[in-house]
Structure formats: structure tokens, C-alpha cells
Amino acid sequence: MGCPLLHERIAFNDPARHWRSLVARATVWQMTGRKANRGATAGADDEFLALRQGEVVVSLPAQFDASLYFIGRIRTPWQSRAQCPRNPRESDAICTVELDPRWTPGLKGLETVSHVLLLYWMDRTRRDLVLQVPRHYGEQRGTFALRSPARPNPIAVSVARLVRLEGNALYVVGIDCLDNTPLLDIKPYFASTDSVPEAVVGWHARRGR
């Protein structure tokens, strides 16, 4: 059963209405409402929604627990899933993080930072997968054992190198998302506390990758 499109709040007055703050459930409407009748037979234009053999879906909760604000957009060269790098380290493309101007004062001091943590909303993926078969691994694993964008709350995170900061725009290297992806948050990366060199993902290490 699809969810109706809920109330949309304009973040600030812009004639083109490019910037918007949406409640998180709008993605569910996109995934389960407008395209629900396509199911596993989704075509090429539904590359993020089609199911692979061995993947399992569950029913989403009936209600949401919170709302959120999109604080900006990430502009990248990639228009399709096939074009996106498999992870942020695979590309040296300089991408632009366009922050809603109302949040520009919040960037004070960030110009001294070399790397930033970017949290963003993968708004074109499924949210109901519990078991997945990633195309580059070909083995079934649980959603929470993977870094796949398909998850109940499709939040992605990247450690990006900050090339420069100009007004409300951050120019960064180390992003792997589609163009116009909604931005959730920006945080400074602290190598002293955020880096765990001895961390291991056992199943990945066993593959020798």
C-alpha cells in the first residue's frame, strides 16, 4: 500500500523553488506509491528499485518516528547508478555541496578543516530490503552488514576532502552519489577519534578485497 505525498515545506523563497525541505516520508511515497505496481519487473529506469534474485523485502512500519530537513544538495557528474563509483575513494572528481543559504553562518570555522563528514539522503532507492545481493559481490547478506544505499533510512556517509569553501558552496573530493542528492548534515572529520585503523569487516576481508 502506497503512502500519499505529504506536506512539502519551502526552505526559503526562491523563484525556481530549487531548495526544499521535505519530511522523510516523501521517499516512501516515491518508492511504494508511484512505482509500487512495477515490483520486481522494474525496467532500466528503475535501476535502484528492481529486485535481484535472492533479495528479500519486508513490510515497512505504518508510521514514521521523525521528520528531517534537507539542508542542501550535492551536485555530482553522475546521472545514473552505473556511472556512480562503487565507493567514494574510487573517484577524484570535484563535486559541489550547495548549502541552503540560511545555513551559511553555520560554516564559520569550516575553512580550517581538511576533511568533512557528509551525510546525505539516497532518495532514489528502496527502503524495504532486509536481505540483499550486491551486484559486485553476488552473495546474499543482511542490509545492516552492507554499505548499500537500500536501507530503512537511506542515509549515506562519506569522508570527503574539502578543496575550498566559497560562500554557501563546498567543493569536495570523495563523493559517490547521484547528482542533486539531498544533503542532511556536514561535520568536521577528526582523524584522532573517527579513524579506527584496526577495524575489520570479516566477510569482506575473506574475499581478499
Backbone as CSV, one residue per row, in Angstrom:
resi,resn,N_x,N_y,N_z,CA_x,CA_y,CA_z,C_x,C_y,C_z
1,MET,0.846,-1.188,0.000,0.000,0.000,0.000,0.878,1.233,0.000
2,GLY,0.647,2.152,-0.932,1.497,3.321,-1.046,1.103,4.420,-0.075
3,CYS,2.062,5.253,0.283,1.819,6.399,1.158,1.526,7.613,0.306
4,PRO,0.596,8.496,0.710,0.346,9.727,-0.060,1.520,10.664,0.073
5,LEU,1.664,11.541,-0.882,2.704,12.573,-0.798,2.305,13.552,0.289
6,LEU,3.172,13.747,1.249,2.847,14.576,2.392,3.230,16.033,2.156
7,HIS,2.916,16.840,3.135,3.145,18.281,3.044,4.604,18.604,2.755
8,GLU,4.832,19.521,1.850,6.171,19.953,1.471,6.373,21.385,1.923
9,ARG,7.484,21.626,2.641,7.746,22.975,3.157,8.883,23.614,2.387
10,ILE,8.671,24.828,1.871,9.707,25.527,1.130,10.715,26.092,2.117
11,ALA,11.995,25.771,1.911,13.040,26.168,2.853,13.251,27.680,2.860
12,PHE,13.202,28.316,1.685,13.299,29.763,1.640,12.786,30.221,0.291
13,ASN,12.495,31.479,0.180,11.868,31.997,-1.028,12.846,32.047,-2.184
14,ASP,12.624,31.206,-3.159,13.451,31.164,-4.359,12.499,30.980,-5.533
15,PRO,12.565,31.843,-6.543,11.619,31.755,-7.645,11.593,30.392,-8.300
16,ALA,12.736,29.761,-8.411,12.789,28.455,-9.069,12.393,27.322,-8.127
17,ARG,12.269,27.640,-6.840,11.911,26.642,-5.829,12.849,25.446,-5.866
18,HIS,14.113,25.723,-6.053,15.105,24.631,-6.123,15.336,23.998,-4.760
19,TRP,15.354,24.825,-3.727,15.651,24.320,-2.386,14.359,23.954,-1.688
20,ARG,14.310,22.749,-1.145,13.122,22.309,-0.441,13.502,21.489,0.783
21,SER,12.670,21.607,1.794,12.822,20.784,2.982,11.636,19.847,3.038
22,LEU,11.909,18.554,2.956,10.845,17.565,2.869,10.851,16.661,4.075
23,VAL,9.688,16.220,4.492,9.658,15.181,5.500,10.173,13.910,4.855
24,ALA,10.810,13.073,5.657,11.490,11.897,5.125,10.558,10.966,4.387
25,ARG,9.293,10.978,4.742,8.373,10.003,4.154,8.086,10.245,2.683
26,ALA,8.478,11.378,2.143,8.276,11.604,0.710,8.960,10.525,-0.106
27,THR,10.107,10.045,0.362,10.800,8.979,-0.340,9.967,7.715,-0.372
28,VAL,9.275,7.417,0.730,8.438,6.225,0.759,7.332,6.335,-0.267
29,TRP,6.769,7.523,-0.412,5.751,7.708,-1.438,6.313,7.384,-2.816
30,GLN,7.525,7.856,-3.073,8.148,7.597,-4.366,8.380,6.111,-4.574
31,MET,8.831,5.429,-3.506,9.211,4.034,-3.645,8.004,3.104,-3.675
32,THR,6.998,3.382,-2.844,5.905,2.443,-2.679,4.603,2.890,-3.310
33,GLY,4.502,4.181,-3.659,3.275,4.681,-4.248,3.352,4.740,-5.750
34,ARG,4.105,5.703,-6.257,4.150,5.933,-7.702,4.641,4.729,-8.474
35,LYS,5.535,3.910,-7.871,6.133,2.806,-8.615,5.810,1.443,-8.013
36,ALA,4.851,1.387,-7.105,4.586,0.129,-6.416,4.099,-0.957,-7.351
37,ASN,3.364,-0.577,-8.394,2.790,-1.591,-9.255,3.809,-2.227,-10.189
38,ARG,5.052,-1.776,-10.187,6.046,-2.353,-11.083,6.758,-3.544,-10.466
39,GLY,6.927,-3.496,-9.134,7.510,-4.636,-8.445,8.845,-5.064,-8.998
40,ALA,9.066,-6.371,-9.036,10.353,-6.926,-9.439,10.581,-6.844,-10.934
41,THR,9.584,-6.408,-11.685,9.745,-6.340,-13.130,10.156,-4.942,-13.574
42,ALA,10.668,-4.148,-12.642,11.048,-2.777,-12.968,12.035,-2.740,-14.113
43,GLY,11.903,-1.702,-14.945,12.748,-1.581,-16.113,14.037,-0.851,-15.832
44,ALA,14.705,-0.448,-16.922,16.018,0.193,-16.806,15.942,1.509,-16.051
45,ASP,14.783,2.193,-16.148,14.665,3.475,-15.464,14.435,3.304,-13.972
46,ASP,14.268,2.073,-13.515,14.045,1.799,-12.092,15.202,0.995,-11.527
47,GLU,16.434,1.325,-11.911,17.583,0.519,-11.557,17.809,0.412,-10.065
48,PHE,17.348,1.392,-9.309,17.528,1.343,-7.864,16.416,0.567,-7.179
49,LEU,15.341,0.268,-7.893,14.174,-0.356,-7.284,14.037,-1.841,-7.620
50,ALA,14.627,-2.271,-8.718,14.470,-3.657,-9.142,15.107,-4.622,-8.149
51,LEU,14.446,-5.762,-7.940,14.966,-6.796,-7.047,15.860,-7.760,-7.799
52,ARG,16.958,-8.182,-7.151,17.809,-9.225,-7.695,17.403,-10.563,-7.093
53,GLN,17.750,-11.633,-7.781,17.446,-12.956,-7.264,18.101,-13.143,-5.892
54,GLY,17.327,-13.633,-4.931,17.845,-13.862,-3.588,17.591,-12.725,-2.622
55,GLU,17.072,-11.587,-3.127,16.798,-10.460,-2.238,15.414,-10.593,-1.605
56,VAL,15.296,-10.099,-0.381,14.066,-10.257,0.396,13.611,-8.903,0.912
57,VAL,12.314,-8.632,0.799,11.756,-7.381,1.296,10.865,-7.650,2.505
58,VAL,10.646,-6.612,3.304,9.735,-6.688,4.441,8.750,-5.527,4.343
59,SER,7.670,-5.615,5.106,6.705,-4.518,5.154,7.280,-3.380,5.991
60,LEU,7.157,-2.163,5.484,7.635,-1.004,6.227,6.681,-0.674,7.372
61,PRO,7.178,-0.068,8.449,6.291,0.346,9.541,5.184,1.260,9.034
62,ALA,4.049,1.239,9.706,2.899,2.016,9.257,3.082,3.506,9.467
63,GLN,3.904,3.892,10.454,4.079,5.296,10.767,5.555,5.654,10.883
64,PHE,5.839,6.955,10.730,7.190,7.457,10.884,7.411,7.968,12.301
65,ASP,8.675,8.003,12.717,9.018,8.445,14.060,9.595,9.850,14.105
66,ALA,9.991,10.397,12.962,10.637,11.705,12.961,10.565,12.328,11.577
67,SER,10.786,13.623,11.523,10.938,14.348,10.264,12.356,14.889,10.209
68,LEU,12.764,15.369,9.036,14.107,15.923,8.896,14.084,17.058,7.891
69,TYR,15.174,17.829,7.884,15.341,18.908,6.918,16.467,18.562,5.958
70,PHE,16.245,18.744,4.680,17.328,18.698,3.708,17.990,20.076,3.745
71,ILE,19.260,20.116,4.091,19.938,21.410,4.262,20.656,21.863,3.003
72,GLY,20.582,21.080,1.936,21.230,21.457,0.693,21.159,20.323,-0.312
73,ARG,21.951,20.442,-1.348,22.005,19.438,-2.415,23.463,19.186,-2.786
74,ILE,23.751,17.972,-3.223,25.096,17.615,-3.671,25.068,17.487,-5.182
75,ARG,25.915,18.241,-5.850,25.984,18.218,-7.312,27.193,17.398,-7.740
76,THR,26.932,16.352,-8.517,27.988,15.448,-8.979,27.855,15.236,-10.480
77,PRO,28.844,14.601,-11.117,28.760,14.348,-12.562,27.880,13.162,-12.918
78,TRP,27.349,12.430,-11.949,26.721,11.133,-12.217,25.205,11.212,-12.236
79,GLN,24.641,10.738,-13.353,23.198,10.784,-13.551,22.534,9.419,-13.407
80,SER,23.318,8.360,-13.339,22.753,7.015,-13.222,23.589,6.188,-12.263
81,ARG,23.006,5.088,-11.791,23.698,4.209,-10.859,24.953,3.617,-11.489
82,ALA,24.869,3.301,-12.775,26.015,2.702,-13.460,27.205,3.652,-13.512
83,GLN,26.945,4.944,-13.524,28.014,5.932,-13.597,28.674,6.174,-12.247
84,CYS,27.957,5.918,-11.164,28.474,6.221,-9.831,29.657,5.324,-9.473
85,PRO,30.661,5.858,-8.815,31.743,4.995,-8.307,31.194,4.057,-7.237
86,ARG,31.842,2.894,-7.064,31.372,1.918,-6.078,31.538,2.438,-4.658
87,ASN,32.512,3.300,-4.451,32.709,3.916,-3.138,33.401,5.262,-3.353
88,PRO,33.393,6.120,-2.343,33.939,7.481,-2.517,35.412,7.530,-2.889
89,ARG,36.180,6.497,-2.575,37.611,6.505,-2.850,37.934,6.238,-4.326
90,GLU,36.931,5.832,-5.099,37.174,5.466,-6.495,37.153,6.662,-7.443
91,SER,36.830,7.837,-6.943,36.736,8.996,-7.825,37.503,10.186,-7.247
92,ASP,38.146,10.929,-8.138,38.812,12.165,-7.726,38.086,13.386,-8.297
93,ALA,36.819,13.177,-8.694,36.022,14.283,-9.227,35.733,15.309,-8.141
94,ILE,35.837,16.582,-8.492,35.482,17.644,-7.561,33.976,17.884,-7.665
95,CYS,33.266,17.642,-6.580,31.817,17.816,-6.533,31.474,19.037,-5.677
96,THR,30.278,19.537,-5.865,29.862,20.750,-5.165,28.731,20.446,-4.199
97,VAL,28.918,20.853,-2.968,27.862,20.767,-1.961,27.237,22.149,-1.856
98,GLU,25.989,22.268,-2.302,25.293,23.555,-2.287,24.409,23.617,-1.047
99,LEU,24.802,24.431,-0.103,24.081,24.559,1.155,22.974,25.595,1.022
100,ASP,21.817,25.294,1.588,20.748,26.281,1.684,21.350,27.531,2.332
101,PRO,21.245,28.708,1.695,21.891,29.918,2.220,21.558,30.251,3.667
102,ARG,20.387,29.809,4.136,20.047,30.133,5.526,21.044,29.520,6.509
103,TRP,21.734,28.437,6.097,22.668,27.747,6.978,24.111,28.205,6.790
104,THR,24.352,29.166,5.908,25.716,29.603,5.618,26.500,30.032,6.859
105,PRO,25.898,30.760,7.813,26.668,31.119,9.015,27.200,29.902,9.770
106,GLY,26.538,28.749,9.608,26.977,27.542,10.287,28.282,26.980,9.751
107,LEU,28.792,27.547,8.658,30.054,27.094,8.074,31.265,27.812,8.686
108,LYS,31.018,28.770,9.570,32.129,29.516,10.158,33.112,28.566,10.847
109,GLY,34.380,28.661,10.472,35.420,27.803,11.028,35.703,26.581,10.179
110,LEU,34.776,26.219,9.284,34.980,25.010,8.475,36.105,25.195,7.458
111,GLU,36.438,26.443,7.138,37.510,26.692,6.167,38.865,26.208,6.683
112,THR,38.970,25.933,7.950,40.232,25.441,8.524,40.316,23.912,8.508
113,VAL,39.267,23.264,8.034,39.153,21.802,8.076,39.640,21.195,6.760
114,SER,40.363,20.099,6.828,40.850,19.444,5.606,39.860,18.422,5.061
115,HIS,39.111,17.749,5.956,38.148,16.731,5.541,36.839,16.908,6.311
116,VAL,35.741,16.572,5.638,34.423,16.692,6.256,33.653,15.377,6.133
117,LEU,32.798,15.144,7.108,31.837,14.044,7.043,30.550,14.594,6.441
118,LEU,30.126,14.011,5.335,28.886,14.425,4.692,27.855,13.316,4.848
119,LEU,26.700,13.659,5.367,25.592,12.722,5.476,24.538,13.143,4.468
120,TYR,24.089,12.199,3.654,23.124,12.542,2.620,22.072,11.457,2.466
121,TRP,20.972,11.833,1.823,19.767,11.011,1.741,19.659,10.406,0.340
122,MET,19.809,9.091,0.254,19.744,8.403,-1.040,18.275,8.236,-1.429
123,ASP,17.737,9.263,-2.060,16.289,9.366,-2.245,15.732,8.560,-3.407
124,ARG,16.574,7.818,-4.119,16.075,7.057,-5.264,16.281,5.554,-5.091
125,THR,16.267,5.088,-3.873,16.499,3.673,-3.624,15.353,3.058,-2.838
126,ARG,15.357,1.744,-2.701,14.347,1.033,-1.915,14.623,1.218,-0.428
127,ARG,13.564,1.037,0.376,13.700,1.127,1.826,13.212,-0.138,2.529
128,ASP,12.826,-1.148,1.770,12.204,-2.327,2.367,13.053,-3.593,2.269
129,LEU,14.297,-3.502,1.812,15.144,-4.694,1.674,15.750,-5.081,3.020
130,VAL,15.639,-6.358,3.366,16.266,-6.866,4.585,17.433,-7.792,4.254
131,LEU,17.367,-8.473,3.106,18.470,-9.281,2.579,18.765,-8.811,1.167
132,GLN,20.048,-8.577,0.873,20.440,-8.039,-0.425,21.519,-8.893,-1.081
133,VAL,21.591,-8.757,-2.402,22.636,-9.428,-3.177,23.329,-8.355,-4.021
134,PRO,24.334,-7.676,-3.472,25.018,-6.616,-4.220,25.604,-7.140,-5.525
135,ARG,25.500,-6.345,-6.560,25.934,-6.783,-7.882,27.425,-7.076,-7.941
136,HIS,28.259,-6.373,-7.156,29.689,-6.584,-7.235,30.174,-7.657,-6.269
137,TYR,29.268,-8.230,-5.443,29.644,-9.345,-4.579,28.917,-10.634,-4.979
138,GLY,27.632,-10.512,-5.336,26.883,-11.674,-5.786,26.529,-12.652,-4.684
139,GLU,26.602,-12.229,-3.421,26.269,-13.098,-2.294,25.241,-12.398,-1.410
140,GLN,24.324,-13.196,-0.884,23.270,-12.643,-0.049,23.797,-12.260,1.335
141,ARG,23.504,-11.028,1.743,23.883,-10.577,3.073,22.803,-9.644,3.606
142,GLY,22.794,-9.502,4.932,21.819,-8.620,5.561,22.103,-7.158,5.273
143,THR,21.050,-6.385,5.209,21.179,-4.957,4.919,22.166,-4.266,5.852
144,PHE,22.147,-4.628,7.158,22.978,-3.925,8.116,24.421,-4.422,8.132
145,ALA,24.721,-5.404,7.287,26.104,-5.851,7.113,26.709,-5.253,5.850
146,LEU,25.957,-4.380,5.177,26.373,-3.795,3.905,26.359,-2.272,3.976
147,ARG,27.051,-1.660,3.013,27.022,-0.205,2.868,26.105,0.213,1.715
148,SER,25.239,-0.664,1.304,24.302,-0.388,0.222,23.420,0.804,0.552
149,PRO,23.006,1.587,-0.453,22.085,2.701,-0.204,20.684,2.236,0.176
150,ALA,20.327,0.997,-0.188,18.994,0.473,0.115,18.927,0.038,1.568
151,ARG,18.174,0.791,2.371,18.035,0.513,3.801,16.819,1.266,4.331
152,PRO,16.314,0.914,5.516,15.097,1.554,6.011,15.171,3.087,6.020
153,ASN,16.296,3.616,6.465,16.566,5.048,6.375,17.789,5.213,5.478
154,PRO,17.596,5.577,4.217,18.692,5.558,3.233,19.697,6.694,3.423
155,ILE,20.375,6.661,4.579,21.375,7.674,4.903,22.756,7.153,4.520
156,ALA,23.476,7.928,3.747,24.841,7.582,3.358,25.808,8.559,4.009
157,VAL,27.050,8.115,4.169,28.073,8.983,4.767,29.363,8.845,3.978
158,SER,30.033,9.954,3.766,31.326,9.954,3.086,32.286,10.875,3.821
159,VAL,33.539,10.465,3.855,34.603,11.350,4.332,35.193,12.001,3.088
160,ALA,34.961,13.288,2.924,35.376,13.983,1.710,36.462,15.010,2.021
161,ARG,37.372,15.165,1.083,38.415,16.186,1.221,37.847,17.538,0.810
162,LEU,37.972,18.515,1.678,37.476,19.852,1.383,38.524,20.616,0.578
163,VAL,38.213,20.856,-0.685,39.134,21.561,-1.576,39.104,23.054,-1.310
164,ARG,37.894,23.596,-1.231,37.747,25.019,-0.910,36.302,25.289,-0.497
165,LEU,36.124,26.410,0.130,34.821,26.848,0.607,34.555,28.239,0.061
166,GLU,33.461,28.392,-0.667,33.103,29.681,-1.260,31.651,29.991,-0.944
167,GLY,31.424,30.929,-0.046,30.056,31.277,0.320,29.330,30.090,0.916
168,ASN,28.226,29.696,0.273,27.464,28.548,0.752,27.793,27.265,-0.024
169,ALA,28.905,27.272,-0.765,29.291,26.118,-1.578,30.588,25.495,-1.073
170,LEU,30.567,24.181,-0.916,31.762,23.423,-0.554,32.192,22.623,-1.771
171,TYR,33.453,22.719,-2.139,33.996,21.932,-3.233,34.805,20.797,-2.614
172,VAL,34.376,19.561,-2.907,34.926,18.407,-2.202,35.300,17.290,-3.168
173,VAL,36.181,16.415,-2.698,36.545,15.190,-3.422,36.269,14.014,-2.496
174,GLY,35.569,12.994,-3.017,35.281,11.817,-2.217,33.798,11.574,-2.025
175,ILE,33.029,11.696,-3.124,31.573,11.519,-3.087,31.198,10.435,-4.094
176,ASP,30.139,9.670,-3.782,29.748,8.577,-4.674,28.252,8.572,-4.989
177,CYS,27.587,9.721,-4.881,26.131,9.747,-5.049,25.719,10.380,-6.372
178,LEU,24.453,10.207,-6.713,23.891,10.799,-7.916,23.782,12.312,-7.781
179,ASP,23.748,12.978,-8.916,23.599,14.427,-8.926,22.277,14.835,-8.262
180,ASN,22.315,15.928,-7.515,21.148,16.518,-6.860,20.664,15.712,-5.654
181,THR,21.557,14.924,-5.057,21.208,14.166,-3.859,21.013,15.117,-2.674
182,PRO,19.962,14.920,-1.881,19.717,15.790,-0.727,20.798,15.627,0.350
183,LEU,21.196,16.763,0.921,22.205,16.789,1.980,21.525,16.864,3.344
184,LEU,21.999,16.041,4.290,21.435,16.018,5.637,22.289,16.769,6.651
185,ASP,23.620,16.619,6.563,24.465,17.232,7.579,25.906,17.313,7.100
186,ILE,26.652,18.212,7.729,28.090,18.393,7.499,28.764,18.407,8.860
187,LYS,29.807,17.618,9.015,30.556,17.584,10.266,32.054,17.579,9.941
188,PRO,32.882,18.174,10.791,34.337,18.057,10.583,34.791,16.633,10.892
189,TYR,35.720,16.149,10.105,36.284,14.812,10.329,37.483,14.931,11.269
190,PHE,37.429,14.215,12.395,38.523,14.183,13.355,39.248,12.845,13.227
191,ALA,40.440,12.857,12.652,41.186,11.614,12.497,41.492,10.979,13.843
192,SER,41.655,11.806,14.872,42.021,11.288,16.196,40.929,10.438,16.812
193,THR,39.675,10.706,16.468,38.569,9.950,17.054,37.747,9.174,16.032
194,ASP,37.732,9.617,14.771,36.895,8.963,13.767,37.592,7.805,13.060
195,SER,38.909,7.780,13.093,39.660,6.730,12.397,39.919,5.547,13.328
196,VAL,39.598,4.338,12.820,39.850,3.099,13.574,40.596,2.147,12.633
197,PRO,41.911,2.297,12.509,42.686,1.518,11.528,42.569,0.010,11.698
198,GLU,42.336,-0.457,12.922,42.277,-1.902,13.146,40.890,-2.488,12.899
199,ALA,39.939,-1.680,12.495,38.589,-2.180,12.247,38.577,-3.212,11.118
200,VAL,37.740,-4.239,11.262,37.678,-5.331,10.295,36.226,-5.640,9.938
201,VAL,35.955,-5.833,8.666,34.695,-6.406,8.189,35.051,-7.799,7.690
202,GLY,34.777,-8.790,8.518,35.277,-10.139,8.273,34.928,-10.719,6.928
203,TRP,33.649,-10.639,6.530,33.257,-11.253,5.267,33.956,-10.583,4.092
204,HIS,34.201,-9.281,4.192,34.877,-8.560,3.130,36.359,-8.909,3.075
205,ALA,36.959,-9.035,4.246,38.389,-9.393,4.321,38.636,-10.784,3.752
206,ARG,37.703,-11.699,3.983,37.858,-13.069,3.472,37.812,-13.132,1.961
207,ARG,37.216,-12.127,1.350,37.150,-12.093,-0.117,38.468,-11.606,-0.716
208,GLY,39.359,-11.106,0.146,40.655,-10.639,-0.338,40.591,-9.323,-1.067
209,ARG,39.570,-8.505,-0.734,39.419,-7.212,-1.400,39.750,-6.088,-0.461
